[in-house]
Amino acid sequence: MEKGRGKADGSTRCLYKILGVEYVASTKEIRKAYIKHTLELHPNKNPEDKDTMKKLHDAFVILGDPQKRALYDGMGCVESGDCRASPYDCCRRRNEHVTLDNIESFCEHHRGSEAEVKDLKGLYMKHGGNMDKVFANLMCSEPREDSHRFMEVL
């Protein structure tokens, strides 16, 4: 089974788990798993459990198509419903735990950290010392608040 990707509860479902394949499975392995499960779970053999066959088919439709799979992998496990119909709502549901307080707390801990210094130096080199571009690309940075501190580091 694929490890660490998504949830298998009522609101979301991990397609890799449904098909019983690893995240790194090839398209051929995904197709083989789909055929195997289809033979086992076909409605003629399990008339009471048509829902499982539908989930299996839906998983294969996405993971069997390289473009749909790439989109799915980038967004994580799909919500019930089509995320393409309302990308904003889909993204909002996935990130309900992101609040202004959480962002401010992250920035407090990030300022002055080794990670910030490493990013600062990397961006400074990448943009040839152009501090406007450094500030535009460095998380949690504000020119008025951080410029003096950054000059000491650089």
VMD Tcl script that builds the backbone (N, CA, C; Angstrom):
set m [mol new atoms 462]
animate dup $m
set s [atomselect $m all]
$s set {name element resname resid chain x y z} {
  {N N MET 1 A 0.824 -1.197 0.000}
  {CA C MET 1 A 0.000 0.000 0.000}
  {C C MET 1 A 0.862 1.251 0.000}
  {N N GLU 2 A 0.353 2.294 -0.541}
  {CA C GLU 2 A 1.061 3.562 -0.594}
  {C C GLU 2 A 1.051 4.193 0.785}
  {N N LYS 3 A 2.163 4.757 1.176}
  {CA C LYS 3 A 2.319 5.287 2.523}
  {C C LYS 3 A 2.193 6.796 2.546}
  {N N GLY 4 A 1.458 7.273 3.548}
  {CA C GLY 4 A 1.477 8.686 3.871}
  {C C GLY 4 A 0.796 9.631 2.911}
  {N N ARG 5 A -0.082 9.187 2.072}
  {CA C ARG 5 A -0.741 10.100 1.144}
  {C C ARG 5 A -2.242 10.063 1.386}
  {N N GLY 6 A -2.779 11.138 1.922}
  {CA C GLY 6 A -4.210 11.279 2.042}
  {C C GLY 6 A -4.860 10.444 3.112}
  {N N LYS 7 A -6.188 10.535 3.149}
  {CA C LYS 7 A -6.979 9.845 4.151}
  {C C LYS 7 A -7.928 8.889 3.450}
  {N N ALA 8 A -8.329 7.865 4.157}
  {CA C ALA 8 A -9.302 6.932 3.602}
  {C C ALA 8 A -10.575 6.989 4.435}
  {N N ASP 9 A -11.126 8.180 4.620}
  {CA C ASP 9 A -12.372 8.312 5.369}
  {C C ASP 9 A -13.485 8.727 4.415}
  {N N GLY 10 A -14.608 9.171 4.953}
  {CA C GLY 10 A -15.752 9.493 4.117}
  {C C GLY 10 A -15.555 10.709 3.241}
  {N N SER 11 A -14.797 11.699 3.706}
  {CA C SER 11 A -14.684 12.939 2.945}
  {C C SER 11 A -13.596 12.884 1.880}
  {N N THR 12 A -12.576 12.113 2.115}
  {CA C THR 12 A -11.518 11.989 1.115}
  {C C THR 12 A -11.187 10.522 0.933}
  {N N ARG 13 A -10.520 10.225 -0.153}
  {CA C ARG 13 A -10.133 8.839 -0.380}
  {C C ARG 13 A -8.817 8.833 -1.119}
  {N N CYS 14 A -7.972 7.962 -0.746}
  {CA C CYS 14 A -6.679 7.874 -1.395}
  {C C CYS 14 A -6.770 6.836 -2.506}
  {N N LEU 15 A -6.591 7.275 -3.712}
  {CA C LEU 15 A -6.764 6.396 -4.863}
  {C C LEU 15 A -5.736 5.280 -4.906}
  {N N TYR 16 A -4.531 5.552 -4.445}
  {CA C TYR 16 A -3.513 4.506 -4.422}
  {C C TYR 16 A -3.931 3.389 -3.473}
  {N N LYS 17 A -4.526 3.763 -2.354}
  {CA C LYS 17 A -4.975 2.781 -1.369}
  {C C LYS 17 A -6.132 1.958 -1.935}
  {N N ILE 18 A -7.041 2.611 -2.639}
  {CA C ILE 18 A -8.181 1.910 -3.232}
  {C C ILE 18 A -7.699 0.833 -4.193}
  {N N LEU 19 A -6.701 1.157 -5.010}
  {CA C LEU 19 A -6.176 0.186 -5.970}
  {C C LEU 19 A -5.159 -0.767 -5.347}
  {N N GLY 20 A -4.685 -0.439 -4.141}
  {CA C GLY 20 A -3.722 -1.311 -3.472}
  {C C GLY 20 A -2.350 -1.283 -4.117}
  {N N VAL 21 A -1.942 -0.100 -4.588}
  {CA C VAL 21 A -0.623 0.039 -5.220}
  {C C VAL 21 A 0.183 1.110 -4.496}
  {N N GLU 22 A 1.482 1.064 -4.691}
  {CA C GLU 22 A 2.386 2.067 -4.137}
  {C C GLU 22 A 2.271 3.361 -4.944}
  {N N TYR 23 A 2.657 4.447 -4.312}
  {CA C TYR 23 A 2.657 5.757 -4.957}
  {C C TYR 23 A 3.559 5.766 -6.194}
  {N N VAL 24 A 4.598 4.971 -6.181}
  {CA C VAL 24 A 5.558 4.949 -7.288}
  {C C VAL 24 A 5.201 3.910 -8.358}
  {N N ALA 25 A 4.030 3.301 -8.258}
  {CA C ALA 25 A 3.632 2.260 -9.211}
  {C C ALA 25 A 3.593 2.817 -10.634}
  {N N SER 26 A 3.988 1.976 -11.573}
  {CA C SER 26 A 3.933 2.371 -12.982}
  {C C SER 26 A 2.491 2.282 -13.479}
  {N N THR 27 A 2.241 2.874 -14.638}
  {CA C THR 27 A 0.906 2.811 -15.236}
  {C C THR 27 A 0.522 1.362 -15.497}
  {N N LYS 28 A 1.485 0.568 -15.898}
  {CA C LYS 28 A 1.238 -0.859 -16.152}
  {C C LYS 28 A 0.832 -1.578 -14.861}
  {N N GLU 29 A 1.503 -1.278 -13.752}
  {CA C GLU 29 A 1.162 -1.894 -12.465}
  {C C GLU 29 A -0.220 -1.451 -11.992}
  {N N ILE 30 A -0.553 -0.201 -12.244}
  {CA C ILE 30 A -1.870 0.315 -11.867}
  {C C ILE 30 A -2.954 -0.396 -12.669}
  {N N ARG 31 A -2.731 -0.560 -13.954}
  {CA C ARG 31 A -3.701 -1.257 -14.814}
  {C C ARG 31 A -3.868 -2.705 -14.366}
  {N N LYS 32 A -2.764 -3.360 -14.053}
  {CA C LYS 32 A -2.802 -4.759 -13.604}
  {C C LYS 32 A -3.594 -4.889 -12.297}
  {N N ALA 33 A -3.367 -3.978 -11.364}
  {CA C ALA 33 A -4.098 -4.000 -10.092}
  {C C ALA 33 A -5.586 -3.756 -10.332}
  {N N TYR 34 A -5.900 -2.840 -11.239}
  {CA C TYR 34 A -7.301 -2.550 -11.553}
  {C C TYR 34 A -7.997 -3.785 -12.111}
  {N N ILE 35 A -7.363 -4.447 -13.063}
  {CA C ILE 35 A -7.958 -5.650 -13.662}
  {C C ILE 35 A -8.149 -6.736 -12.603}
  {N N LYS 36 A -7.146 -6.930 -11.765}
  {CA C LYS 36 A -7.226 -7.947 -10.705}
  {C C LYS 36 A -8.412 -7.667 -9.781}
  {N N HIS 37 A -8.515 -6.429 -9.310}
  {CA C HIS 37 A -9.610 -6.072 -8.400}
  {C C HIS 37 A -10.965 -6.110 -9.106}
  {N N THR 38 A -10.996 -5.757 -10.380}
  {CA C THR 38 A -12.242 -5.797 -11.138}
  {C C THR 38 A -12.780 -7.221 -11.208}
  {N N LEU 39 A -11.892 -8.164 -11.447}
  {CA C LEU 39 A -12.316 -9.565 -11.504}
  {C C LEU 39 A -12.840 -10.043 -10.151}
  {N N GLU 40 A -12.221 -9.576 -9.074}
  {CA C GLU 40 A -12.636 -9.985 -7.730}
  {C C GLU 40 A -13.927 -9.304 -7.286}
  {N N LEU 41 A -14.101 -8.042 -7.659}
  {CA C LEU 41 A -15.189 -7.234 -7.105}
  {C C LEU 41 A -16.329 -6.949 -8.080}
  {N N HIS 42 A -16.314 -7.579 -9.234}
  {CA C HIS 42 A -17.338 -7.308 -10.241}
  {C C HIS 42 A -18.730 -7.469 -9.637}
  {N N PRO 43 A -19.673 -6.586 -10.004}
  {CA C PRO 43 A -21.031 -6.659 -9.453}
  {C C PRO 43 A -21.725 -8.010 -9.654}
  {N N ASN 44 A -21.350 -8.761 -10.690}
  {CA C ASN 44 A -21.936 -10.091 -10.874}
  {C C ASN 44 A -21.539 -11.030 -9.739}
  {N N LYS 45 A -20.343 -10.827 -9.189}
  {CA C LYS 45 A -19.872 -11.657 -8.077}
  {C C LYS 45 A -20.277 -11.066 -6.732}
  {N N ASN 46 A -20.390 -9.754 -6.646}
  {CA C ASN 46 A -20.734 -9.051 -5.407}
  {C C ASN 46 A -21.864 -8.056 -5.672}
  {N N PRO 47 A -23.083 -8.529 -5.881}
  {CA C PRO 47 A -24.168 -7.605 -6.233}
  {C C PRO 47 A -24.505 -6.589 -5.143}
  {N N GLU 48 A -24.171 -6.891 -3.882}
  {CA C GLU 48 A -24.480 -5.964 -2.791}
  {C C GLU 48 A -23.489 -4.809 -2.709}
  {N N ASP 49 A -22.332 -4.948 -3.331}
  {CA C ASP 49 A -21.254 -3.973 -3.146}
  {C C ASP 49 A -20.874 -3.284 -4.457}
  {N N LYS 50 A -21.840 -2.603 -5.058}
  {CA C LYS 50 A -21.576 -1.890 -6.312}
  {C C LYS 50 A -20.733 -0.640 -6.083}
  {N N ASP 51 A -20.812 -0.072 -4.877}
  {CA C ASP 51 A -20.080 1.153 -4.555}
  {C C ASP 51 A -18.566 0.946 -4.638}
  {N N THR 52 A -18.092 -0.205 -4.171}
  {CA C THR 52 A -16.651 -0.485 -4.205}
  {C C THR 52 A -16.147 -0.535 -5.642}
  {N N MET 53 A -16.927 -1.125 -6.526}
  {CA C MET 53 A -16.534 -1.208 -7.932}
  {C C MET 53 A -16.472 0.187 -8.550}
  {N N LYS 54 A -17.416 1.053 -8.186}
  {CA C LYS 54 A -17.402 2.422 -8.707}
  {C C LYS 54 A -16.156 3.165 -8.227}
  {N N LYS 55 A -15.809 3.028 -6.940}
  {CA C LYS 55 A -14.607 3.670 -6.408}
  {C C LYS 55 A -13.359 3.156 -7.120}
  {N N LEU 56 A -13.325 1.863 -7.372}
  {CA C LEU 56 A -12.195 1.255 -8.072}
  {C C LEU 56 A -12.065 1.841 -9.476}
  {N N HIS 57 A -13.188 1.936 -10.173}
  {CA C HIS 57 A -13.182 2.499 -11.524}
  {C C HIS 57 A -12.735 3.963 -11.508}
  {N N ASP 58 A -13.285 4.744 -10.574}
  {CA C ASP 58 A -12.915 6.159 -10.477}
  {C C ASP 58 A -11.420 6.325 -10.203}
  {N N ALA 59 A -10.874 5.467 -9.342}
  {CA C ALA 59 A -9.439 5.522 -9.034}
  {C C ALA 59 A -8.618 5.226 -10.284}
  {N N PHE 60 A -9.040 4.224 -11.045}
  {CA C PHE 60 A -8.297 3.863 -12.251}
  {C C PHE 60 A -8.379 4.954 -13.315}
  {N N VAL 61 A -9.532 5.584 -13.450}
  {CA C VAL 61 A -9.690 6.656 -14.441}
  {C C VAL 61 A -8.662 7.759 -14.191}
  {N N ILE 62 A -8.407 8.072 -12.933}
  {CA C ILE 62 A -7.450 9.133 -12.609}
  {C C ILE 62 A -6.013 8.633 -12.662}
  {N N LEU 63 A -5.724 7.533 -11.970}
  {CA C LEU 63 A -4.334 7.064 -11.898}
  {C C LEU 63 A -3.860 6.416 -13.193}
  {N N GLY 64 A -4.786 5.954 -14.025}
  {CA C GLY 64 A -4.410 5.334 -15.290}
  {C C GLY 64 A -4.073 6.340 -16.379}
  {N N ASP 65 A -4.385 7.592 -16.160}
  {CA C ASP 65 A -4.106 8.659 -17.123}
  {C C ASP 65 A -2.969 9.522 -16.569}
  {N N PRO 66 A -1.815 9.556 -17.246}
  {CA C PRO 66 A -0.659 10.287 -16.703}
  {C C PRO 66 A -0.929 11.754 -16.363}
  {N N GLN 67 A -1.722 12.453 -17.175}
  {CA C GLN 67 A -2.004 13.864 -16.887}
  {C C GLN 67 A -2.897 14.017 -15.658}
  {N N LYS 68 A -3.941 13.197 -15.578}
  {CA C LYS 68 A -4.826 13.262 -14.413}
  {C C LYS 68 A -4.084 12.831 -13.155}
  {N N ARG 69 A -3.217 11.838 -13.296}
  {CA C ARG 69 A -2.441 11.367 -12.150}
  {C C ARG 69 A -1.517 12.467 -11.641}
  {N N ALA 70 A -0.865 13.177 -12.544}
  {CA C ALA 70 A 0.039 14.260 -12.138}
  {C C ALA 70 A -0.736 15.349 -11.393}
  {N N LEU 71 A -1.915 15.682 -11.886}
  {CA C LEU 71 A -2.752 16.673 -11.215}
  {C C LEU 71 A -3.160 16.169 -9.836}
  {N N TYR 72 A -3.579 14.919 -9.767}
  {CA C TYR 72 A -3.977 14.304 -8.495}
  {C C TYR 72 A -2.804 14.279 -7.516}
  {N N ASP 73 A -1.635 13.875 -7.984}
  {CA C ASP 73 A -0.459 13.816 -7.112}
  {C C ASP 73 A -0.098 15.198 -6.586}
  {N N GLY 74 A -0.282 16.207 -7.407}
  {CA C GLY 74 A 0.030 17.560 -6.975}
  {C C GLY 74 A -0.948 18.112 -5.958}
  {N N MET 75 A -2.185 17.658 -6.024}
  {CA C MET 75 A -3.208 18.177 -5.123}
  {C C MET 75 A -3.487 17.252 -3.948}
  {N N GLY 76 A -2.959 16.035 -3.968}
  {CA C GLY 76 A -3.239 15.094 -2.886}
  {C C GLY 76 A -4.495 14.306 -3.173}
  {N N CYS 77 A -5.013 13.688 -2.167}
  {CA C CYS 77 A -6.211 12.869 -2.328}
  {C C CYS 77 A -7.405 13.742 -2.672}
  {N N VAL 78 A -8.240 13.245 -3.569}
  {CA C VAL 78 A -9.353 14.043 -4.071}
  {C C VAL 78 A -10.492 14.103 -3.078}
  {N N GLU 79 A -11.211 15.196 -3.135}
  {CA C GLU 79 A -12.424 15.358 -2.331}
  {C C GLU 79 A -13.554 14.648 -3.059}
  {N N SER 80 A -14.636 14.377 -2.332}
  {CA C SER 80 A -15.810 13.875 -3.024}
  {C C SER 80 A -16.363 15.055 -3.817}
  {N N GLY 81 A -16.453 14.914 -5.095}
  {CA C GLY 81 A -16.825 16.017 -5.970}
  {C C GLY 81 A -15.630 16.385 -6.823}
  {N N ASP 82 A -15.863 17.148 -7.830}
  {CA C ASP 82 A -14.818 17.485 -8.778}
  {C C ASP 82 A -14.151 18.795 -8.396}
  {N N CYS 83 A -12.876 18.741 -8.041}
  {CA C CYS 83 A -12.140 19.938 -7.631}
  {C C CYS 83 A -11.982 20.922 -8.785}
  {N N ARG 84 A -12.034 20.437 -9.998}
  {CA C ARG 84 A -11.878 21.345 -11.132}
  {C C ARG 84 A -13.082 22.270 -11.269}
  {N N ALA 85 A -14.247 21.847 -10.750}
  {CA C ALA 85 A -15.437 22.687 -10.833}
  {C C ALA 85 A -15.296 23.920 -9.952}
  {N N SER 86 A -14.665 23.776 -8.782}
  {CA C SER 86 A -14.475 24.903 -7.878}
  {C C SER 86 A -13.133 24.769 -7.178}
  {N N PRO 87 A -12.051 25.121 -7.856}
  {CA C PRO 87 A -10.724 24.976 -7.253}
  {C C PRO 87 A -10.572 25.745 -5.947}
  {N N TYR 88 A -11.210 26.912 -5.838}
  {CA C TYR 88 A -11.093 27.694 -4.605}
  {C C TYR 88 A -11.674 26.925 -3.425}
  {N N ASP 89 A -12.904 26.402 -3.580}
  {CA C ASP 89 A -13.536 25.653 -2.491}
  {C C ASP 89 A -12.733 24.411 -2.144}
  {N N CYS 90 A -12.223 23.752 -3.157}
  {CA C CYS 90 A -11.425 22.543 -2.943}
  {C C CYS 90 A -10.173 22.882 -2.131}
  {N N CYS 91 A -9.487 23.918 -2.516}
  {CA C CYS 91 A -8.274 24.341 -1.807}
  {C C CYS 91 A -8.618 24.790 -0.390}
  {N N ARG 92 A -9.700 25.496 -0.241}
  {CA C ARG 92 A -10.110 25.979 1.084}
  {C C ARG 92 A -10.388 24.811 2.033}
  {N N ARG 93 A -11.078 23.770 1.535}
  {CA C ARG 93 A -11.369 22.595 2.369}
  {C C ARG 93 A -10.089 21.904 2.800}
  {N N ARG 94 A -9.112 21.851 1.914}
  {CA C ARG 94 A -7.862 21.158 2.228}
  {C C ARG 94 A -7.005 21.934 3.213}
  {N N ASN 95 A -7.220 23.230 3.303}
  {CA C ASN 95 A -6.350 24.070 4.122}
  {C C ASN 95 A -7.111 24.808 5.215}
  {N N GLU 96 A -8.142 24.178 5.761}
  {CA C GLU 96 A -8.941 24.822 6.798}
  {C C GLU 96 A -8.102 25.185 8.016}
  {N N HIS 97 A -7.079 24.404 8.285}
  {CA C HIS 97 A -6.251 24.633 9.468}
  {C C HIS 97 A -5.288 25.806 9.305}
  {N N VAL 98 A -5.176 26.358 8.122}
  {CA C VAL 98 A -4.290 27.496 7.902}
  {C C VAL 98 A -5.040 28.762 8.311}
  {N N THR 99 A -4.555 29.398 9.363}
  {CA C THR 99 A -5.185 30.622 9.864}
  {C C THR 99 A -4.139 31.723 9.925}
  {N N LEU 100 A -4.587 32.945 10.097}
  {CA C LEU 100 A -3.674 34.075 10.227}
  {C C LEU 100 A -2.765 33.881 11.443}
  {N N ASP 101 A -3.327 33.376 12.543}
  {CA C ASP 101 A -2.515 33.116 13.743}
  {C C ASP 101 A -1.411 32.107 13.460}
  {N N ASN 102 A -1.745 31.041 12.715}
  {CA C ASN 102 A -0.739 30.028 12.374}
  {C C ASN 102 A 0.373 30.621 11.508}
  {N N ILE 103 A -0.003 31.453 10.569}
  {CA C ILE 103 A 0.992 32.072 9.687}
  {C C ILE 103 A 1.890 33.009 10.480}
  {N N GLU 104 A 1.287 33.832 11.349}
  {CA C GLU 104 A 2.085 34.753 12.162}
  {C C GLU 104 A 3.026 33.995 13.093}
  {N N SER 105 A 2.557 32.908 13.670}
  {CA C SER 105 A 3.394 32.092 14.548}
  {C C SER 105 A 4.567 31.494 13.766}
  {N N PHE 106 A 4.276 31.004 12.564}
  {CA C PHE 106 A 5.340 30.453 11.727}
  {C C PHE 106 A 6.388 31.524 11.431}
  {N N CYS 107 A 5.943 32.710 11.062}
  {CA C CYS 107 A 6.875 33.791 10.723}
  {C C CYS 107 A 7.733 34.187 11.920}
  {N N GLU 108 A 7.143 34.211 13.111}
  {CA C GLU 108 A 7.919 34.527 14.318}
  {C C GLU 108 A 9.060 33.537 14.511}
  {N N HIS 109 A 8.769 32.268 14.300}
  {CA C HIS 109 A 9.794 31.237 14.480}
  {C C HIS 109 A 10.788 31.202 13.321}
  {N N HIS 110 A 10.322 31.605 12.143}
  {CA C HIS 110 A 11.181 31.558 10.959}
  {C C HIS 110 A 12.209 32.692 10.957}
  {N N ARG 111 A 11.804 33.865 11.445}
  {CA C ARG 111 A 12.719 35.016 11.452}
  {C C ARG 111 A 13.932 34.709 12.320}
  {N N GLY 112 A 15.099 34.858 11.736}
  {CA C GLY 112 A 16.342 34.625 12.460}
  {C C GLY 112 A 16.770 33.169 12.510}
  {N N SER 113 A 15.984 32.279 11.927}
  {CA C SER 113 A 16.325 30.852 11.958}
  {C C SER 113 A 17.426 30.534 10.951}
  {N N GLU 114 A 18.015 29.363 11.106}
  {CA C GLU 114 A 19.035 28.916 10.153}
  {C C GLU 114 A 18.440 28.796 8.754}
  {N N ALA 115 A 17.193 28.341 8.684}
  {CA C ALA 115 A 16.536 28.195 7.382}
  {C C ALA 115 A 16.393 29.548 6.690}
  {N N GLU 116 A 16.034 30.573 7.455}
  {CA C GLU 116 A 15.892 31.902 6.870}
  {C C GLU 116 A 17.241 32.407 6.361}
  {N N VAL 117 A 18.291 32.220 7.154}
  {CA C VAL 117 A 19.631 32.675 6.754}
  {C C VAL 117 A 20.067 31.960 5.482}
  {N N LYS 118 A 19.833 30.654 5.432}
  {CA C LYS 118 A 20.204 29.879 4.242}
  {C C LYS 118 A 19.437 30.384 3.017}
  {N N ASP 119 A 18.113 30.573 3.174}
  {CA C ASP 119 A 17.302 31.082 2.065}
  {C C ASP 119 A 17.740 32.481 1.651}
  {N N LEU 120 A 18.022 33.330 2.628}
  {CA C LEU 120 A 18.461 34.698 2.358}
  {C C LEU 120 A 19.733 34.702 1.515}
  {N N LYS 121 A 20.718 33.936 1.946}
  {CA C LYS 121 A 21.986 33.895 1.203}
  {C C LYS 121 A 21.793 33.323 -0.198}
  {N N GLY 122 A 20.979 32.285 -0.308}
  {CA C GLY 122 A 20.720 31.683 -1.616}
  {C C GLY 122 A 20.024 32.640 -2.564}
  {N N LEU 123 A 19.019 33.341 -2.060}
  {CA C LEU 123 A 18.294 34.301 -2.896}
  {C C LEU 123 A 19.160 35.506 -3.251}
  {N N TYR 124 A 19.994 35.921 -2.327}
  {CA C TYR 124 A 20.902 37.043 -2.580}
  {C C TYR 124 A 21.836 36.699 -3.747}
  {N N MET 125 A 22.368 35.484 -3.725}
  {CA C MET 125 A 23.265 35.048 -4.814}
  {C C MET 125 A 22.479 34.875 -6.118}
  {N N LYS 126 A 21.327 34.255 -6.024}
  {CA C LYS 126 A 20.512 33.984 -7.215}
  {C C LYS 126 A 20.121 35.269 -7.937}
  {N N HIS 127 A 19.795 36.306 -7.174}
  {CA C HIS 127 A 19.323 37.556 -7.772}
  {C C HIS 127 A 20.408 38.622 -7.849}
  {N N GLY 128 A 21.658 38.203 -7.719}
  {CA C GLY 128 A 22.781 39.124 -7.895}
  {C C GLY 128 A 22.745 40.322 -6.966}
  {N N GLY 129 A 22.266 40.113 -5.746}
  {CA C GLY 129 A 22.239 41.196 -4.772}
  {C C GLY 129 A 21.041 42.125 -4.881}
  {N N ASN 130 A 20.122 41.850 -5.790}
  {CA C ASN 130 A 18.932 42.688 -5.953}
  {C C ASN 130 A 17.984 42.419 -4.781}
  {N N MET 131 A 17.996 43.326 -3.802}
  {CA C MET 131 A 17.227 43.113 -2.576}
  {C C MET 131 A 15.718 43.175 -2.797}
  {N N ASP 132 A 15.260 43.899 -3.817}
  {CA C ASP 132 A 13.822 43.893 -4.111}
  {C C ASP 132 A 13.365 42.475 -4.449}
  {N N LYS 133 A 14.167 41.781 -5.252}
  {CA C LYS 133 A 13.827 40.405 -5.614}
  {C C LYS 133 A 13.994 39.464 -4.425}
  {N N VAL 134 A 14.990 39.713 -3.588}
  {CA C VAL 134 A 15.181 38.888 -2.389}
  {C C VAL 134 A 13.951 39.001 -1.498}
  {N N PHE 135 A 13.516 40.230 -1.214}
  {CA C PHE 135 A 12.341 40.427 -0.362}
  {C C PHE 135 A 11.081 39.840 -0.992}
  {N N ALA 136 A 10.973 39.935 -2.300}
  {CA C ALA 136 A 9.791 39.401 -2.980}
  {C C ALA 136 A 9.718 37.880 -2.888}
  {N N ASN 137 A 10.856 37.223 -2.723}
  {CA C ASN 137 A 10.888 35.766 -2.733}
  {C C ASN 137 A 11.171 35.119 -1.385}
  {N N LEU 138 A 11.519 35.892 -0.388}
  {CA C LEU 138 A 11.861 35.332 0.923}
  {C C LEU 138 A 10.634 35.353 1.834}
  {N N MET 139 A 10.267 34.180 2.324}
  {CA C MET 139 A 9.098 34.070 3.197}
  {C C MET 139 A 9.225 34.973 4.409}
  {N N CYS 140 A 8.117 35.556 4.786}
  {CA C CYS 140 A 7.987 36.316 6.038}
  {C C CYS 140 A 8.930 37.510 6.127}
  {N N SER 141 A 9.341 38.045 5.008}
  {CA C SER 141 A 10.263 39.186 5.064}
  {C C SER 141 A 9.539 40.477 4.718}
  {N N GLU 142 A 9.906 41.526 5.430}
  {CA C GLU 142 A 9.365 42.865 5.214}
  {C C GLU 142 A 10.548 43.824 5.115}
  {N N PRO 143 A 10.671 44.563 4.012}
  {CA C PRO 143 A 11.832 45.443 3.840}
  {C C PRO 143 A 12.071 46.395 5.011}
  {N N ARG 144 A 11.024 47.032 5.514}
  {CA C ARG 144 A 11.207 48.004 6.604}
  {C C ARG 144 A 11.668 47.338 7.895}
  {N N GLU 145 A 11.173 46.140 8.149}
  {CA C GLU 145 A 11.494 45.459 9.402}
  {C C GLU 145 A 12.795 44.664 9.335}
  {N N ASP 146 A 13.126 44.138 8.162}
  {CA C ASP 146 A 14.207 43.161 8.088}
  {C C ASP 146 A 15.478 43.627 7.392}
  {N N SER 147 A 15.451 44.756 6.698}
  {CA C SER 147 A 16.615 45.151 5.894}
  {C C SER 147 A 17.883 45.306 6.730}
  {N N HIS 148 A 17.792 45.921 7.915}
  {CA C HIS 148 A 18.994 46.098 8.747}
  {C C HIS 148 A 19.521 44.749 9.233}
  {N N ARG 149 A 18.606 43.890 9.613}
  {CA C ARG 149 A 18.994 42.561 10.082}
  {C C ARG 149 A 19.648 41.755 8.959}
  {N N PHE 150 A 19.109 41.854 7.753}
  {CA C PHE 150 A 19.671 41.129 6.619}
  {C C PHE 150 A 21.057 41.650 6.252}
  {N N MET 151 A 21.274 42.966 6.372}
  {CA C MET 151 A 22.588 43.539 6.052}
  {C C MET 151 A 23.657 42.980 6.983}
  {N N GLU 152 A 23.300 42.743 8.239}
  {CA C GLU 152 A 24.250 42.161 9.189}
  {C C GLU 152 A 24.612 40.730 8.799}
  {N N VAL 153 A 23.639 39.997 8.284}
  {CA C VAL 153 A 23.868 38.603 7.889}
  {C C VAL 153 A 24.707 38.535 6.619}
  {N N LEU 154 A 24.416 39.432 5.678}
  {CA C LEU 154 A 25.107 39.396 4.392}
  {C C LEU 154 A 26.433 40.123 4.497}
}
mol reanalyze $m
mol bondsrecalc $m
mol representation Tube
mol addrep $m
